[in-house]
Amino acid sequence: MNQQSLPVVSSVLGELGQQLHHYAHLMRLHKPIGIWLLLWPTLWALWVAGNGSPDSWVFTVFVLGVIIMRSAGCVINDYADRNFDGRVSRTRDRPIVAGNVTPTEALLLFAALSMMAIGLVLTLDTYTQMLALVAALLTVVYPFCKRFFVAPQLVLGTAYGWSIPMAFAAQTGTVPKLAWLMWIGVVVWAMVYDTMYAMVDREDDRKLGIMSTAILFGQADVFIVSLLQFIFLVSLFLSGEVAGLGMWYRLSLLIVALLMLYQFALIRKREPIKCFYAFLNNHYIGITVFAGILLSYTFD
């Protein structure tokens, strides 16, 4: 390679690196909270289904699948919201709106991520593959249902909890009642934290005609969120009893209850920034429950 071509190569590599950065931004890899909120229930299910010792390959597939599918979900969400994000202060710098990624590029990226996910799930059994089709459908439907369904957070919760029956199917070949009990709990939990998230954008969403549970619940939002938190806590307790989890798990639920009280304190005045902090705090609920499950199988 001669010296004259070096600046050209350097420029091409620089542009490629910048575009990859935009793609990573579109996938929200710089904001991993969504990955964590999807990963923790997946790990709960893998450990319970595997009786404390999940299959190593199943574990690998699900962890990679969580990262890929959350990224794909962000891409298709921004594609669906490309005509709205520019009118919301929190989202106006997203890559499609800013012109850093074209809608066609976003669809191609979504397709590439979907193919990667398909490649992973094809290494698992047929039952899990069938359940994965439902997960794929939910991933595509959710971003668009905000236009016509008053509680899109319910659809999000259904999607985020779907890794639980998939994990049981992959680990045991069946989806027992315990899996559905855990799934219901995660659906409720997702409604809790995504309502907190929607409380941040409530006024913008109302102006744009975008639906959310924050708008649906109105002035009863804090009460209903607290009620849903209680239901979630009960579902966690019942799941632990059915799974035979012991003292460490029950202790983790006590910590979860304290975290919920902290979140209540954050959202009770409906200040957007504090509602966002409450949303982020749910990461600690996820890791606390997982710690309780892990310690129970290790020491109880």
PyMOL commands that set and color helices and strands:
alter all, ss='L'
color gray80, all
select helices_A, chain A and resi 6-26+33-49+56-80+85-87+95-98+103-121+126-145+152-161+163-172+177-200+202-208+213-243+247-267+272-299
alter helices_A, ss='H'
color red, helices_A
deselect
rebuild
show_as cartoon
